[in-house]
Amino acid sequence: MEQINGSVQVEHMLLYTFLEVSSDCKFKEQLHSLQSQRIVELCYDEEMELQTDGNRSGHLQNGEPMSDPEVNEAVIRIIAAQLAQIGDQFDNKIRARVVNDLVQHFLNENLSAEEITRRMSEAVEGLARAIPLDMEQEKVTLVLAMVLTKKIANTMPSLLHRVFSTTVNYISQQLHNYIVRMLRE
C-alpha cells in the first residue's frame, strides 16, 4: 500500500470524509476498508520530510505547519459536510450515462492511470459546463469530482479503491491550491 505524503493527505481526508458523510452512500463497508487498509490515514505524521518543492509534508503551501491534527481534521470534516450538501444538490443533475461511461473506463484494466484521470477530468469539465451554477468554478469542479466518485462506487463498489485513488490524484493536481485556500478561511 502507498504511504500518503503530506501533499495529498488533505485531499485524501477531504474525499474520504465527503464520502463518509454523503447521503445515499451504498458502499460504507468498502469505504471503511480503505481506512483499515491504510489507504486513508486520518492523522498527520509527527516526522515531516522535506519535499522536492521545498515544503515540508504536513505543512500548508506557505510553509505554516498544520500543527493541531484535531483542529485540522475538524475543519476538514466541516468543509466536507458542506461540500456533501452541495453534492446532494448536484446528484440528480448527473446523467446515468456519464457515470456508466466512467464505470466502463475504470473497469478497463488496459487504461493507464493517466488516461483514466483524463477521462474523469473530461467528464467533470463537461458537467461543469452543462450545469449552470452560481458559485466558484473550482468549488463546482471539486464537488462534481467527488459526487462522480460516489456515483461510480454506488454503481460498482468494487471500483472504490481505483476511483478513490484517481479522484485524489485529480483533485491534488487540479485543485490543491483551492483546497489550501478553503482550509485557511
Secondary structure, 3 states (H helix, E strand, C coil): CCCCCHHHHHHHHHHHHHHHHCCCCCCHHHHHHHHHCCCCCCCCCCCCCECCCCCECCECCCCCECCCHHHHHHHHHHHHHHHHHHHHHHHCCCCHHHHHHHHHHHHCCCCCHHHHHHHHHHHHHHHHHHCCCCCCHHHHHHHHHHHHHHHHHHHCHHHHHHHHHHHHHHHHHHHHHHHHHHHHC
